[in-house]
């Protein structure tokens, strides 16, 4: 199959068994890429999103403290 891209200069053409194995390799590569992307999504949701939520909570606490200090200052 000419559309399969496998490195190597072979003196013979691949038979059906070899072509099937090369397709199996491509299938596994795609499955691995899907798994990596799903893991990236999970890391984003459980990592970055949680980090941003924590930063917002800290900023809200700082804002309340600053507003309380402002109210305590007499003119």
C-alpha positions as CSV (number, residue, x, y, z in Angstrom):
1,X,0.0,0.0,0.0
2,X,1.6,3.2,-1.2
3,X,-0.2,5.4,1.4
4,X,1.6,3.8,4.3
5,X,4.6,5.8,5.3
6,X,7.3,3.6,6.9
7,X,10.9,4.4,6.7
8,X,13.3,2.1,5.1
9,X,14.6,1.1,1.8
10,X,13.4,-2.4,1.2
11,X,14.4,-4.7,-1.6
12,X,11.0,-6.4,-1.5
13,X,7.5,-5.2,-1.3
14,X,5.5,-5.8,1.9
15,X,3.1,-8.7,1.9
16,X,-0.4,-8.5,3.4
17,X,0.8,-9.6,6.8
18,X,3.3,-6.8,7.0
19,X,0.9,-4.2,5.7
20,X,-1.6,-5.4,8.4
21,X,1.0,-5.0,11.1
22,X,1.9,-1.5,9.9
23,X,-1.8,-0.6,10.0
24,X,-1.9,-2.0,13.6
25,X,1.0,0.3,14.5
26,X,-0.9,3.3,13.1
27,X,-4.0,2.3,15.0
28,X,-2.0,2.1,18.2
29,X,-0.4,5.5,17.6
30,X,-3.8,7.1,17.1
31,X,-5.1,5.4,20.4
32,X,-2.0,6.8,22.2
33,X,-2.6,10.3,20.9
34,X,-6.2,10.2,21.9
35,X,-5.2,9.1,25.4
36,X,-2.6,11.9,25.6
37,X,-5.2,14.5,24.6
38,X,-7.7,13.2,27.1
39,X,-5.0,13.4,29.8
40,X,-4.2,16.9,28.8
41,X,-7.9,17.8,29.1
42,X,-8.1,16.2,32.6
43,X,-4.9,18.1,33.6
44,X,-6.4,21.3,32.4
45,X,-9.7,20.8,34.2
46,X,-8.3,19.4,37.5
47,X,-5.1,21.4,37.5
48,X,-5.3,24.8,35.8
49,X,-9.0,25.4,36.5
50,X,-8.6,24.6,40.2
51,X,-5.6,26.9,40.3
52,X,-7.6,29.7,38.8
53,X,-10.5,29.1,41.3
54,X,-8.0,29.3,44.2
55,X,-6.5,32.6,42.9
56,X,-10.0,34.1,42.6
57,X,-10.8,33.1,46.2
58,X,-7.5,34.7,47.4
59,X,-8.2,37.9,45.5
60,X,-11.7,38.1,46.9
61,X,-10.3,37.7,50.4
62,X,-7.8,40.4,49.7
63,X,-10.5,42.7,48.3
64,X,-12.6,42.2,51.5
65,X,-9.6,43.0,53.7
66,X,-8.8,46.1,51.7
67,X,-12.4,47.3,51.8
68,X,-12.4,46.7,55.6
69,X,-9.2,48.8,56.0
70,X,-10.6,51.5,53.8
71,X,-13.7,51.7,56.1
72,X,-11.5,51.8,59.2
73,X,-9.5,54.8,58.0
74,X,-11.0,58.0,59.4
75,X,-11.0,61.1,57.3
